[in-house]
Amino acid sequence: MFMSRWYSLALAATPLLLSLLRPVPAPELTWWATSSLEKIHPSDTMPEKAAHVVKIQAARNEFEPFQLALRAQGQNLEDVDVEVSNLQGKTEIL
């Protein structure tokens, strides 16, 4: 009787233990660029016509802010690196 109880417990716990060994899928990442004047809330979803390119115009010694919104559906993101290419003018790299 005592042995069958442990055997039943081991059989019941096996699927749970095997599910812990399965790798966690990577979260689906969505991102878009928007103006610095737009308020982005934590629950906002990506707009239908979201921009994936940032185009800015500024005179010498001026700055032009913008935002990049990153969303991972259902999970937190850790160690996110964003790489930015060179700023390019009409004829040269700035």
PDB file of N, CA, C and O in Angstrom:
ATOM      1  N   MET A   1       0.830  -1.195   0.000  1.00  0.00           N
ATOM      2  CA  MET A   1       0.000   0.000   0.000  1.00  0.00           C
ATOM      3  C   MET A   1       0.868   1.250   0.000  1.00  0.00           C
ATOM      4  O   MET A   1       0.634   2.174  -0.779  1.00  0.00           O
ATOM      5  N   PHE A   2       1.883   1.278   0.885  1.00  0.00           N
ATOM      6  CA  PHE A   2       2.772   2.441   0.975  1.00  0.00           C
ATOM      7  C   PHE A   2       3.538   2.631  -0.330  1.00  0.00           C
ATOM      8  O   PHE A   2       3.723   3.764  -0.773  1.00  0.00           O
ATOM      9  N   MET A   3       3.982   1.556  -0.945  1.00  0.00           N
ATOM     10  CA  MET A   3       4.740   1.618  -2.192  1.00  0.00           C
ATOM     11  C   MET A   3       3.863   2.090  -3.345  1.00  0.00           C
ATOM     12  O   MET A   3       4.342   2.830  -4.205  1.00  0.00           O
ATOM     13  N   SER A   4       2.618   1.694  -3.392  1.00  0.00           N
ATOM     14  CA  SER A   4       1.743   2.096  -4.492  1.00  0.00           C
ATOM     15  C   SER A   4       1.405   3.584  -4.407  1.00  0.00           C
ATOM     16  O   SER A   4       1.153   4.211  -5.436  1.00  0.00           O
ATOM     17  N   ARG A   5       1.395   4.158  -3.208  1.00  0.00           N
ATOM     18  CA  ARG A   5       1.123   5.572  -3.057  1.00  0.00           C
ATOM     19  C   ARG A   5       2.272   6.398  -3.647  1.00  0.00           C
ATOM     20  O   ARG A   5       2.025   7.391  -4.330  1.00  0.00           O
ATOM     21  N   TRP A   6       3.505   6.007  -3.395  1.00  0.00           N
ATOM     22  CA  TRP A   6       4.668   6.698  -3.955  1.00  0.00           C
ATOM     23  C   TRP A   6       4.720   6.527  -5.474  1.00  0.00           C
ATOM     24  O   TRP A   6       5.090   7.445  -6.205  1.00  0.00           O
ATOM     25  N   TYR A   7       4.350   5.357  -5.922  1.00  0.00           N
ATOM     26  CA  TYR A   7       4.326   5.092  -7.357  1.00  0.00           C
ATOM     27  C   TYR A   7       3.285   5.979  -8.039  1.00  0.00           C
ATOM     28  O   TYR A   7       3.551   6.512  -9.117  1.00  0.00           O
ATOM     29  N   SER A   8       2.136   6.145  -7.451  1.00  0.00           N
ATOM     30  CA  SER A   8       1.081   7.000  -7.998  1.00  0.00           C
ATOM     31  C   SER A   8       1.508   8.465  -7.986  1.00  0.00           C
ATOM     32  O   SER A   8       1.241   9.208  -8.931  1.00  0.00           O
ATOM     33  N   LEU A   9       2.172   8.872  -6.905  1.00  0.00           N
ATOM     34  CA  LEU A   9       2.656  10.244  -6.822  1.00  0.00           C
ATOM     35  C   LEU A   9       3.713  10.514  -7.889  1.00  0.00           C
ATOM     36  O   LEU A   9       3.710  11.582  -8.500  1.00  0.00           O
ATOM     37  N   ALA A  10       4.607   9.574  -8.119  1.00  0.00           N
ATOM     38  CA  ALA A  10       5.644   9.733  -9.140  1.00  0.00           C
ATOM     39  C   ALA A  10       5.019   9.812 -10.533  1.00  0.00           C
ATOM     40  O   ALA A  10       5.456  10.616 -11.356  1.00  0.00           O
ATOM     41  N   LEU A  11       4.016   8.999 -10.805  1.00  0.00           N
ATOM     42  CA  LEU A  11       3.346   9.049 -12.102  1.00  0.00           C
ATOM     43  C   LEU A  11       2.615  10.377 -12.304  1.00  0.00           C
ATOM     44  O   LEU A  11       2.598  10.920 -13.408  1.00  0.00           O
ATOM     45  N   ALA A  12       2.017  10.892 -11.243  1.00  0.00           N
ATOM     46  CA  ALA A  12       1.282  12.148 -11.346  1.00  0.00           C
ATOM     47  C   ALA A  12       2.223  13.337 -11.521  1.00  0.00           C
ATOM     48  O   ALA A  12       1.867  14.306 -12.192  1.00  0.00           O
ATOM     49  N   ALA A  13       3.413  13.280 -10.933  1.00  0.00           N
ATOM     50  CA  ALA A  13       4.349  14.402 -10.994  1.00  0.00           C
ATOM     51  C   ALA A  13       5.191  14.406 -12.266  1.00  0.00           C
ATOM     52  O   ALA A  13       5.798  15.429 -12.580  1.00  0.00           O
ATOM     53  N   THR A  14       5.251  13.319 -12.997  1.00  0.00           N
ATOM     54  CA  THR A  14       6.100  13.230 -14.193  1.00  0.00           C
ATOM     55  C   THR A  14       5.739  14.271 -15.255  1.00  0.00           C
ATOM     56  O   THR A  14       6.653  14.928 -15.752  1.00  0.00           O
ATOM     57  N   PRO A  15       4.482  14.466 -15.636  1.00  0.00           N
ATOM     58  CA  PRO A  15       4.189  15.501 -16.645  1.00  0.00           C
ATOM     59  C   PRO A  15       4.592  16.910 -16.194  1.00  0.00           C
ATOM     60  O   PRO A  15       5.052  17.715 -17.003  1.00  0.00           O
ATOM     61  N   LEU A  16       4.420  17.199 -14.915  1.00  0.00           N
ATOM     62  CA  LEU A  16       4.806  18.504 -14.393  1.00  0.00           C
ATOM     63  C   LEU A  16       6.314  18.710 -14.507  1.00  0.00           C
ATOM     64  O   LEU A  16       6.764  19.771 -14.940  1.00  0.00           O
ATOM     65  N   LEU A  17       7.083  17.719 -14.128  1.00  0.00           N
ATOM     66  CA  LEU A  17       8.540  17.820 -14.212  1.00  0.00           C
ATOM     67  C   LEU A  17       9.007  17.931 -15.658  1.00  0.00           C
ATOM     68  O   LEU A  17       9.931  18.689 -15.952  1.00  0.00           O
ATOM     69  N   LEU A  18       8.381  17.187 -16.559  1.00  0.00           N
ATOM     70  CA  LEU A  18       8.765  17.263 -17.969  1.00  0.00           C
ATOM     71  C   LEU A  18       8.414  18.622 -18.575  1.00  0.00           C
ATOM     72  O   LEU A  18       9.126  19.098 -19.460  1.00  0.00           O
ATOM     73  N   SER A  19       7.347  19.245 -18.124  1.00  0.00           N
ATOM     74  CA  SER A  19       6.995  20.564 -18.649  1.00  0.00           C
ATOM     75  C   SER A  19       7.999  21.622 -18.199  1.00  0.00           C
ATOM     76  O   SER A  19       8.182  22.625 -18.890  1.00  0.00           O
ATOM     77  N   LEU A  20       8.646  21.422 -17.069  1.00  0.00           N
ATOM     78  CA  LEU A  20       9.660  22.366 -16.606  1.00  0.00           C
ATOM     79  C   LEU A  20      10.936  22.274 -17.433  1.00  0.00           C
ATOM     80  O   LEU A  20      11.694  23.241 -17.505  1.00  0.00           O
ATOM     81  N   LEU A  21      11.184  21.136 -18.055  1.00  0.00           N
ATOM     82  CA  LEU A  21      12.387  20.946 -18.859  1.00  0.00           C
ATOM     83  C   LEU A  21      12.245  21.520 -20.261  1.00  0.00           C
ATOM     84  O   LEU A  21      13.250  21.727 -20.942  1.00  0.00           O
ATOM     85  N   ARG A  22      11.031  21.780 -20.705  1.00  0.00           N
ATOM     86  CA  ARG A  22      10.790  22.321 -22.047  1.00  0.00           C
ATOM     87  C   ARG A  22      11.281  23.766 -22.099  1.00  0.00           C
ATOM     88  O   ARG A  22      11.007  24.528 -21.172  1.00  0.00           O
ATOM     89  N   PRO A  23      12.001  24.171 -23.156  1.00  0.00           N
ATOM     90  CA  PRO A  23      12.474  25.552 -23.232  1.00  0.00           C
ATOM     91  C   PRO A  23      11.316  26.532 -23.378  1.00  0.00           C
ATOM     92  O   PRO A  23      10.303  26.235 -24.012  1.00  0.00           O
ATOM     93  N   VAL A  24      11.488  27.698 -22.781  1.00  0.00           N
ATOM     94  CA  VAL A  24      10.467  28.735 -22.847  1.00  0.00           C
ATOM     95  C   VAL A  24      10.568  29.414 -24.212  1.00  0.00           C
ATOM     96  O   VAL A  24      11.658  29.834 -24.601  1.00  0.00           O
ATOM     97  N   PRO A  25       9.476  29.532 -24.942  1.00  0.00           N
ATOM     98  CA  PRO A  25       9.548  30.185 -26.251  1.00  0.00           C
ATOM     99  C   PRO A  25       9.856  31.676 -26.095  1.00  0.00           C
ATOM    100  O   PRO A  25       9.472  32.302 -25.107  1.00  0.00           O
ATOM    101  N   ALA A  26      10.546  32.223 -27.073  1.00  0.00           N
ATOM    102  CA  ALA A  26      10.881  33.647 -27.049  1.00  0.00           C
ATOM    103  C   ALA A  26       9.598  34.464 -27.208  1.00  0.00           C
ATOM    104  O   ALA A  26       8.716  34.088 -27.979  1.00  0.00           O
ATOM    105  N   PRO A  27       9.491  35.580 -26.481  1.00  0.00           N
ATOM    106  CA  PRO A  27       8.286  36.388 -26.602  1.00  0.00           C
ATOM    107  C   PRO A  27       8.207  37.047 -27.976  1.00  0.00           C
ATOM    108  O   PRO A  27       9.231  37.369 -28.579  1.00  0.00           O
ATOM    109  N   GLU A  28       7.005  37.240 -28.457  1.00  0.00           N
ATOM    110  CA  GLU A  28       6.805  37.925 -29.729  1.00  0.00           C
ATOM    111  C   GLU A  28       7.063  39.415 -29.504  1.00  0.00           C
ATOM    112  O   GLU A  28       6.394  40.061 -28.698  1.00  0.00           O
ATOM    113  N   LEU A  29       8.037  39.939 -30.225  1.00  0.00           N
ATOM    114  CA  LEU A  29       8.435  41.333 -30.053  1.00  0.00           C
ATOM    115  C   LEU A  29       7.848  42.184 -31.167  1.00  0.00           C
ATOM    116  O   LEU A  29       8.035  41.890 -32.348  1.00  0.00           O
ATOM    117  N   THR A  30       7.143  43.234 -30.790  1.00  0.00           N
ATOM    118  CA  THR A  30       6.663  44.213 -31.750  1.00  0.00           C
ATOM    119  C   THR A  30       7.296  45.549 -31.388  1.00  0.00           C
ATOM    120  O   THR A  30       7.529  45.836 -30.214  1.00  0.00           O
ATOM    121  N   TRP A  31       7.569  46.353 -32.390  1.00  0.00           N
ATOM    122  CA  TRP A  31       8.148  47.664 -32.133  1.00  0.00           C
ATOM    123  C   TRP A  31       7.692  48.654 -33.193  1.00  0.00           C
ATOM    124  O   TRP A  31       7.315  48.273 -34.301  1.00  0.00           O
ATOM    125  N   TRP A  32       7.732  49.925 -32.834  1.00  0.00           N
ATOM    126  CA  TRP A  32       7.418  50.979 -33.775  1.00  0.00           C
ATOM    127  C   TRP A  32       8.043  52.287 -33.286  1.00  0.00           C
ATOM    128  O   TRP A  32       8.382  52.438 -32.112  1.00  0.00           O
ATOM    129  N   ALA A  33       8.179  53.205 -34.206  1.00  0.00           N
ATOM    130  CA  ALA A  33       8.718  54.533 -33.903  1.00  0.00           C
ATOM    131  C   ALA A  33       7.583  55.546 -33.948  1.00  0.00           C
ATOM    132  O   ALA A  33       6.636  55.407 -34.722  1.00  0.00           O
ATOM    133  N   THR A  34       7.694  56.558 -33.114  1.00  0.00           N
ATOM    134  CA  THR A  34       6.658  57.583 -33.072  1.00  0.00           C
ATOM    135  C   THR A  34       7.253  58.905 -32.603  1.00  0.00           C
ATOM    136  O   THR A  34       8.397  58.961 -32.153  1.00  0.00           O
ATOM    137  N   SER A  35       6.478  59.942 -32.711  1.00  0.00           N
ATOM    138  CA  SER A  35       6.884  61.280 -32.297  1.00  0.00           C
ATOM    139  C   SER A  35       7.066  61.335 -30.781  1.00  0.00           C
ATOM    140  O   SER A  35       6.465  60.562 -30.035  1.00  0.00           O
ATOM    141  N   SER A  36       7.902  62.259 -30.353  1.00  0.00           N
ATOM    142  CA  SER A  36       8.098  62.429 -28.902  1.00  0.00           C
ATOM    143  C   SER A  36       6.874  63.046 -28.239  1.00  0.00           C
ATOM    144  O   SER A  36       6.754  63.004 -27.015  1.00  0.00           O
ATOM    145  N   LEU A  37       5.971  63.612 -29.015  1.00  0.00           N
ATOM    146  CA  LEU A  37       4.767  64.247 -28.467  1.00  0.00           C
ATOM    147  C   LEU A  37       3.640  63.256 -28.200  1.00  0.00           C
ATOM    148  O   LEU A  37       2.672  63.585 -27.515  1.00  0.00           O
ATOM    149  N   GLU A  38       3.760  62.057 -28.733  1.00  0.00           N
ATOM    150  CA  GLU A  38       2.705  61.049 -28.546  1.00  0.00           C
ATOM    151  C   GLU A  38       2.911  60.326 -27.222  1.00  0.00           C
ATOM    152  O   GLU A  38       4.013  59.876 -26.909  1.00  0.00           O
ATOM    153  N   LYS A  39       1.857  60.222 -26.465  1.00  0.00           N
ATOM    154  CA  LYS A  39       1.913  59.516 -25.175  1.00  0.00           C
ATOM    155  C   LYS A  39       1.700  58.028 -25.423  1.00  0.00           C
ATOM    156  O   LYS A  39       0.695  57.631 -26.013  1.00  0.00           O
ATOM    157  N   ILE A  40       2.642  57.208 -24.973  1.00  0.00           N
ATOM    158  CA  ILE A  40       2.531  55.758 -25.117  1.00  0.00           C
ATOM    159  C   ILE A  40       2.298  55.173 -23.734  1.00  0.00           C
ATOM    160  O   ILE A  40       3.095  55.379 -22.819  1.00  0.00           O
ATOM    161  N   HIS A  41       1.205  54.448 -23.591  1.00  0.00           N
ATOM    162  CA  HIS A  41       0.850  53.826 -22.318  1.00  0.00           C
ATOM    163  C   HIS A  41       1.325  52.372 -22.296  1.00  0.00           C
ATOM    164  O   HIS A  41       1.505  51.767 -23.353  1.00  0.00           O
ATOM    165  N   PRO A  42       1.526  51.813 -21.121  1.00  0.00           N
ATOM    166  CA  PRO A  42       1.987  50.414 -21.034  1.00  0.00           C
ATOM    167  C   PRO A  42       1.062  49.407 -21.710  1.00  0.00           C
ATOM    168  O   PRO A  42       1.519  48.356 -22.160  1.00  0.00           O
ATOM    169  N   SER A  43      -0.215  49.710 -21.785  1.00  0.00           N
ATOM    170  CA  SER A  43      -1.154  48.754 -22.384  1.00  0.00           C
ATOM    171  C   SER A  43      -1.412  49.029 -23.868  1.00  0.00           C
ATOM    172  O   SER A  43      -2.187  48.304 -24.492  1.00  0.00           O
ATOM    173  N   ASP A  44      -0.786  50.051 -24.443  1.00  0.00           N
ATOM    174  CA  ASP A  44      -1.004  50.374 -25.856  1.00  0.00           C
ATOM    175  C   ASP A  44      -0.488  49.266 -26.757  1.00  0.00           C
ATOM    176  O   ASP A  44       0.542  48.651 -26.480  1.00  0.00           O
ATOM    177  N   THR A  45      -1.209  49.021 -27.829  1.00  0.00           N
ATOM    178  CA  THR A  45      -0.764  48.066 -28.834  1.00  0.00           C
ATOM    179  C   THR A  45      -0.205  48.829 -30.032  1.00  0.00           C
ATOM    180  O   THR A  45      -0.381  50.042 -30.145  1.00  0.00           O
ATOM    181  N   MET A  46       0.459  48.113 -30.909  1.00  0.00           N
ATOM    182  CA  MET A  46       1.052  48.743 -32.072  1.00  0.00           C
ATOM    183  C   MET A  46      -0.052  49.271 -32.989  1.00  0.00           C
ATOM    184  O   MET A  46      -0.995  48.545 -33.302  1.00  0.00           O
ATOM    185  N   PRO A  47       0.058  50.535 -33.423  1.00  0.00           N
ATOM    186  CA  PRO A  47      -0.955  51.081 -34.336  1.00  0.00           C
ATOM    187  C   PRO A  47      -0.940  50.358 -35.684  1.00  0.00           C
ATOM    188  O   PRO A  47       0.059  49.741 -36.053  1.00  0.00           O
ATOM    189  N   GLU A  48      -2.049  50.437 -36.410  1.00  0.00           N
ATOM    190  CA  GLU A  48      -2.132  49.771 -37.710  1.00  0.00           C
ATOM    191  C   GLU A  48      -1.105  50.304 -38.691  1.00  0.00           C
ATOM    192  O   GLU A  48      -0.499  49.532 -39.434  1.00  0.00           O
ATOM    193  N   LYS A  49      -0.903  51.610 -38.705  1.00  0.00           N
ATOM    194  CA  LYS A  49       0.060  52.231 -39.624  1.00  0.00           C
ATOM    195  C   LYS A  49       1.316  52.648 -38.865  1.00  0.00           C
ATOM    196  O   LYS A  49       1.732  53.805 -38.928  1.00  0.00           O
ATOM    197  N   ALA A  50       1.905  51.714 -38.159  1.00  0.00           N
ATOM    198  CA  ALA A  50       3.089  52.006 -37.356  1.00  0.00           C
ATOM    199  C   ALA A  50       4.313  52.196 -38.247  1.00  0.00           C
ATOM    200  O   ALA A  50       4.505  51.479 -39.229  1.00  0.00           O
ATOM    201  N   ALA A  51       5.133  53.179 -37.883  1.00  0.00           N
ATOM    202  CA  ALA A  51       6.359  53.448 -38.627  1.00  0.00           C
ATOM    203  C   ALA A  51       7.493  52.589 -38.068  1.00  0.00           C
ATOM    204  O   ALA A  51       7.641  52.463 -36.853  1.00  0.00           O
ATOM    205  N   HIS A  52       8.288  52.004 -38.957  1.00  0.00           N
ATOM    206  CA  HIS A  52       9.451  51.234 -38.546  1.00  0.00           C
ATOM    207  C   HIS A  52      10.742  51.909 -39.011  1.00  0.00           C
ATOM    208  O   HIS A  52      11.811  51.298 -39.038  1.00  0.00           O
ATOM    209  N   VAL A  53      10.612  53.174 -39.371  1.00  0.00           N
ATOM    210  CA  VAL A  53      11.744  53.993 -39.793  1.00  0.00           C
ATOM    211  C   VAL A  53      11.593  55.340 -39.107  1.00  0.00           C
ATOM    212  O   VAL A  53      10.479  55.834 -38.930  1.00  0.00           O
ATOM    213  N   VAL A  54      12.719  55.934 -38.719  1.00  0.00           N
ATOM    214  CA  VAL A  54      12.686  57.258 -38.105  1.00  0.00           C
ATOM    215  C   VAL A  54      13.275  58.244 -39.098  1.00  0.00           C
ATOM    216  O   VAL A  54      14.423  58.111 -39.522  1.00  0.00           O
ATOM    217  N   LYS A  55      12.477  59.230 -39.460  1.00  0.00           N
ATOM    218  CA  LYS A  55      12.946  60.303 -40.344  1.00  0.00           C
ATOM    219  C   LYS A  55      12.815  61.609 -39.572  1.00  0.00           C
ATOM    220  O   LYS A  55      11.720  62.013 -39.180  1.00  0.00           O
ATOM    221  N   ILE A  56      13.954  62.258 -39.363  1.00  0.00           N
ATOM    222  CA  ILE A  56      13.949  63.507 -38.598  1.00  0.00           C
ATOM    223  C   ILE A  56      14.593  64.613 -39.419  1.00  0.00           C
ATOM    224  O   ILE A  56      15.383  64.354 -40.326  1.00  0.00           O
ATOM    225  N   GLN A  57      14.241  65.852 -39.084  1.00  0.00           N
ATOM    226  CA  GLN A  57      14.839  67.030 -39.702  1.00  0.00           C
ATOM    227  C   GLN A  57      15.152  68.012 -38.586  1.00  0.00           C
ATOM    228  O   GLN A  57      14.311  68.293 -37.732  1.00  0.00           O
ATOM    229  N   ALA A  58      16.375  68.531 -38.605  1.00  0.00           N
ATOM    230  CA  ALA A  58      16.782  69.520 -37.613  1.00  0.00           C
ATOM    231  C   ALA A  58      17.900  70.359 -38.209  1.00  0.00           C
ATOM    232  O   ALA A  58      18.687  69.881 -39.026  1.00  0.00           O
ATOM    233  N   ALA A  59      17.958  71.609 -37.793  1.00  0.00           N
ATOM    234  CA  ALA A  59      19.035  72.492 -38.228  1.00  0.00           C
ATOM    235  C   ALA A  59      20.269  72.222 -37.373  1.00  0.00           C
ATOM    236  O   ALA A  59      20.204  71.494 -36.382  1.00  0.00           O
ATOM    237  N   ARG A  60      21.383  72.811 -37.764  1.00  0.00           N
ATOM    238  CA  ARG A  60      22.631  72.631 -37.028  1.00  0.00           C
ATOM    239  C   ARG A  60      22.440  73.048 -35.566  1.00  0.00           C
ATOM    240  O   ARG A  60      21.819  74.071 -35.279  1.00  0.00           O
ATOM    241  N   ASN A  61      22.976  72.252 -34.658  1.00  0.00           N
ATOM    242  CA  ASN A  61      22.920  72.468 -33.201  1.00  0.00           C
ATOM    243  C   ASN A  61      21.506  72.362 -32.634  1.00  0.00           C
ATOM    244  O   ASN A  61      21.266  72.803 -31.510  1.00  0.00           O
ATOM    245  N   GLU A  62      20.592  71.804 -33.364  1.00  0.00           N
ATOM    246  CA  GLU A  62      19.260  71.502 -32.837  1.00  0.00           C
ATOM    247  C   GLU A  62      19.166  69.998 -32.615  1.00  0.00           C
ATOM    248  O   GLU A  62      19.988  69.232 -33.118  1.00  0.00           O
ATOM    249  N   PHE A  63      18.177  69.593 -31.873  1.00  0.00           N
ATOM    250  CA  PHE A  63      17.935  68.166 -31.685  1.00  0.00           C
ATOM    251  C   PHE A  63      16.479  67.871 -31.981  1.00  0.00           C
ATOM    252  O   PHE A  63      15.617  68.743 -31.871  1.00  0.00           O
ATOM    253  N   GLU A  64      16.219  66.653 -32.352  1.00  0.00           N
ATOM    254  CA  GLU A  64      14.855  66.227 -32.683  1.00  0.00           C
ATOM    255  C   GLU A  64      14.596  64.899 -31.977  1.00  0.00           C
ATOM    256  O   GLU A  64      15.123  63.872 -32.405  1.00  0.00           O
ATOM    257  N   PRO A  65      13.803  64.891 -30.914  1.00  0.00           N
ATOM    258  CA  PRO A  65      13.544  63.655 -30.186  1.00  0.00           C
ATOM    259  C   PRO A  65      12.514  62.768 -30.897  1.00  0.00           C
ATOM    260  O   PRO A  65      11.706  63.248 -31.692  1.00  0.00           O
ATOM    261  N   PHE A  66      12.561  61.478 -30.597  1.00  0.00           N
ATOM    262  CA  PHE A  66      11.569  60.517 -31.073  1.00  0.00           C
ATOM    263  C   PHE A  66      11.526  59.377 -30.074  1.00  0.00           C
ATOM    264  O   PHE A  66      12.362  59.303 -29.173  1.00  0.00           O
ATOM    265  N   GLN A  67      10.568  58.500 -30.228  1.00  0.00           N
ATOM    266  CA  GLN A  67      10.417  57.360 -29.321  1.00  0.00           C
ATOM    267  C   GLN A  67      10.412  56.060 -30.108  1.00  0.00           C
ATOM    268  O   GLN A  67       9.904  55.996 -31.227  1.00  0.00           O
ATOM    269  N   LEU A  68      10.979  55.037 -29.511  1.00  0.00           N
ATOM    270  CA  LEU A  68      10.851  53.671 -30.002  1.00  0.00           C
ATOM    271  C   LEU A  68      10.067  52.903 -28.958  1.00  0.00           C
ATOM    272  O   LEU A  68      10.466  52.841 -27.795  1.00  0.00           O
ATOM    273  N   ALA A  69       8.969  52.325 -29.362  1.00  0.00           N
ATOM    274  CA  ALA A  69       8.153  51.530 -28.441  1.00  0.00           C
ATOM    275  C   ALA A  69       8.414  50.056 -28.705  1.00  0.00           C
ATOM    276  O   ALA A  69       8.316  49.599 -29.844  1.00  0.00           O
ATOM    277  N   LEU A  70       8.745  49.309 -27.655  1.00  0.00           N
ATOM    278  CA  LEU A  70       8.988  47.870 -27.737  1.00  0.00           C
ATOM    279  C   LEU A  70       7.940  47.149 -26.901  1.00  0.00           C
ATOM    280  O   LEU A  70       7.680  47.526 -25.759  1.00  0.00           O
ATOM    281  N   ARG A  71       7.354  46.134 -27.461  1.00  0.00           N
ATOM    282  CA  ARG A  71       6.352  45.343 -26.744  1.00  0.00           C
ATOM    283  C   ARG A  71       6.655  43.863 -26.913  1.00  0.00           C
ATOM    284  O   ARG A  71       6.885  43.387 -28.025  1.00  0.00           O
ATOM    285  N   ALA A  72       6.652  43.150 -25.811  1.00  0.00           N
ATOM    286  CA  ALA A  72       6.752  41.694 -25.830  1.00  0.00           C
ATOM    287  C   ALA A  72       5.459  41.170 -25.238  1.00  0.00           C
ATOM    288  O   ALA A  72       5.160  41.418 -24.070  1.00  0.00           O
ATOM    289  N   GLN A  73       4.709  40.461 -26.024  1.00  0.00           N
ATOM    290  CA  GLN A  73       3.390  40.009 -25.606  1.00  0.00           C
ATOM    291  C   GLN A  73       3.493  38.937 -24.527  1.00  0.00           C
ATOM    292  O   GLN A  73       3.998  37.843 -24.780  1.00  0.00           O
ATOM    293  N   GLY A  74       3.018  39.246 -23.337  1.00  0.00           N
ATOM    294  CA  GLY A  74       2.898  38.263 -22.279  1.00  0.00           C
ATOM    295  C   GLY A  74       4.142  38.005 -21.454  1.00  0.00           C
ATOM    296  O   GLY A  74       4.074  37.245 -20.488  1.00  0.00           O
ATOM    297  N   GLN A  75       5.284  38.606 -21.790  1.00  0.00           N
ATOM    298  CA  GLN A  75       6.502  38.361 -21.009  1.00  0.00           C
ATOM    299  C   GLN A  75       7.302  39.655 -20.893  1.00  0.00           C
ATOM    300  O   GLN A  75       7.163  40.563 -21.713  1.00  0.00           O
ATOM    301  N   ASN A  76       8.135  39.721 -19.869  1.00  0.00           N
ATOM    302  CA  ASN A  76       9.044  40.841 -19.713  1.00  0.00           C
ATOM    303  C   ASN A  76      10.279  40.607 -20.565  1.00  0.00           C
ATOM    304  O   ASN A  76      10.695  39.467 -20.771  1.00  0.00           O
ATOM    305  N   LEU A  77      10.860  41.685 -21.056  1.00  0.00           N
ATOM    306  CA  LEU A  77      12.109  41.603 -21.807  1.00  0.00           C
ATOM    307  C   LEU A  77      13.263  41.987 -20.903  1.00  0.00           C
ATOM    308  O   LEU A  77      13.154  42.922 -20.109  1.00  0.00           O
ATOM    309  N   GLU A  78      14.357  41.275 -21.020  1.00  0.00           N
ATOM    310  CA  GLU A  78      15.559  41.607 -20.274  1.00  0.00           C
ATOM    311  C   GLU A  78      16.725  41.684 -21.246  1.00  0.00           C
ATOM    312  O   GLU A  78      16.737  40.997 -22.267  1.00  0.00           O
ATOM    313  N   ASP A  79      17.702  42.520 -20.927  1.00  0.00           N
ATOM    314  CA  ASP A  79      18.921  42.661 -21.719  1.00  0.00           C
ATOM    315  C   ASP A  79      18.621  42.984 -23.181  1.00  0.00           C
ATOM    316  O   ASP A  79      19.081  42.281 -24.081  1.00  0.00           O
ATOM    317  N   VAL A  80      17.858  44.038 -23.415  1.00  0.00           N
ATOM    318  CA  VAL A  80      17.518  44.462 -24.773  1.00  0.00           C
ATOM    319  C   VAL A  80      18.586  45.445 -25.251  1.00  0.00           C
ATOM    320  O   VAL A  80      18.884  46.423 -24.565  1.00  0.00           O
ATOM    321  N   ASP A  81      19.156  45.188 -26.417  1.00  0.00           N
ATOM    322  CA  ASP A  81      20.129  46.089 -27.036  1.00  0.00           C
ATOM    323  C   ASP A  81      19.524  46.650 -28.313  1.00  0.00           C
ATOM    324  O   ASP A  81      18.975  45.908 -29.127  1.00  0.00           O
ATOM    325  N   VAL A  82      19.625  47.962 -28.485  1.00  0.00           N
ATOM    326  CA  VAL A  82      19.146  48.619 -29.691  1.00  0.00           C
ATOM    327  C   VAL A  82      20.359  49.189 -30.412  1.00  0.00           C
ATOM    328  O   VAL A  82      21.140  49.941 -29.830  1.00  0.00           O
ATOM    329  N   GLU A  83      20.509  48.830 -31.674  1.00  0.00           N
ATOM    330  CA  GLU A  83      21.611  49.346 -32.475  1.00  0.00           C
ATOM    331  C   GLU A  83      21.068  50.391 -33.438  1.00  0.00           C
ATOM    332  O   GLU A  83      20.021  50.197 -34.055  1.00  0.00           O
ATOM    333  N   VAL A  84      21.791  51.500 -33.561  1.00  0.00           N
ATOM    334  CA  VAL A  84      21.377  52.593 -34.417  1.00  0.00           C
ATOM    335  C   VAL A  84      22.439  52.783 -35.499  1.00  0.00           C
ATOM    336  O   VAL A  84      23.634  52.812 -35.205  1.00  0.00           O
ATOM    337  N   SER A  85      22.002  52.911 -36.738  1.00  0.00           N
ATOM    338  CA  SER A  85      22.949  53.142 -37.826  1.00  0.00           C
ATOM    339  C   SER A  85      23.344  54.621 -37.858  1.00  0.00           C
ATOM    340  O   SER A  85      22.797  55.437 -37.115  1.00  0.00           O
ATOM    341  N   ASN A  86      24.285  54.946 -38.715  1.00  0.00           N
ATOM    342  CA  ASN A  86      24.715  56.333 -38.869  1.00  0.00           C
ATOM    343  C   ASN A  86      23.562  57.201 -39.361  1.00  0.00           C
ATOM    344  O   ASN A  86      22.701  56.755 -40.119  1.00  0.00           O
ATOM    345  N   LEU A  87      23.571  58.465 -38.901  1.00  0.00           N
ATOM    346  CA  LEU A  87      22.595  59.414 -39.420  1.00  0.00           C
ATOM    347  C   LEU A  87      23.046  59.817 -40.814  1.00  0.00           C
ATOM    348  O   LEU A  87      24.203  60.186 -41.014  1.00  0.00           O
ATOM    349  N   GLN A  88      22.145  59.748 -41.770  1.00  0.00           N
ATOM    350  CA  GLN A  88      22.501  60.064 -43.142  1.00  0.00           C
ATOM    351  C   GLN A  88      21.714  61.270 -43.623  1.00  0.00           C
ATOM    352  O   GLN A  88      20.494  61.343 -43.475  1.00  0.00           O
ATOM    353  N   GLY A  89      22.441  62.207 -44.199  1.00  0.00           N
ATOM    354  CA  GLY A  89      21.805  63.352 -44.845  1.00  0.00           C
ATOM    355  C   GLY A  89      21.509  63.001 -46.300  1.00  0.00           C
ATOM    356  O   GLY A  89      21.649  61.852 -46.719  1.00  0.00           O
ATOM    357  N   LYS A  90      21.101  64.006 -47.054  1.00  0.00           N
ATOM    358  CA  LYS A  90      20.793  63.748 -48.475  1.00  0.00           C
ATOM    359  C   LYS A  90      22.017  63.334 -49.267  1.00  0.00           C
ATOM    360  O   LYS A  90      21.913  62.567 -50.224  1.00  0.00           O
ATOM    361  N   THR A  91      23.194  63.846 -48.867  1.00  0.00           N
ATOM    362  CA  THR A  91      24.402  63.549 -49.644  1.00  0.00           C
ATOM    363  C   THR A  91      25.513  62.896 -48.848  1.00  0.00           C
ATOM    364  O   THR A  91      26.476  62.411 -49.441  1.00  0.00           O
ATOM    365  N   GLU A  92      25.419  62.864 -47.529  1.00  0.00           N
ATOM    366  CA  GLU A  92      26.533  62.342 -46.729  1.00  0.00           C
ATOM    367  C   GLU A  92      26.058  61.821 -45.378  1.00  0.00           C
ATOM    368  O   GLU A  92      24.922  62.043 -44.959  1.00  0.00           O
ATOM    369  N   ILE A  93      26.973  61.122 -44.716  1.00  0.00           N
ATOM    370  CA  ILE A  93      26.713  60.678 -43.348  1.00  0.00           C
ATOM    371  C   ILE A  93      27.047  61.829 -42.405  1.00  0.00           C
ATOM    372  O   ILE A  93      28.099  62.455 -42.531  1.00  0.00           O
ATOM    373  N   LEU A  94      26.152  62.106 -41.465  1.00  0.00           N
ATOM    374  CA  LEU A  94      26.350  63.236 -40.546  1.00  0.00           C
ATOM    375  C   LEU A  94      27.181  62.845 -39.359  1.00  0.00           C
ATOM    376  O   LEU A  94      27.443  63.674 -38.488  1.00  0.00           O
TER     377      LEU A  94
END
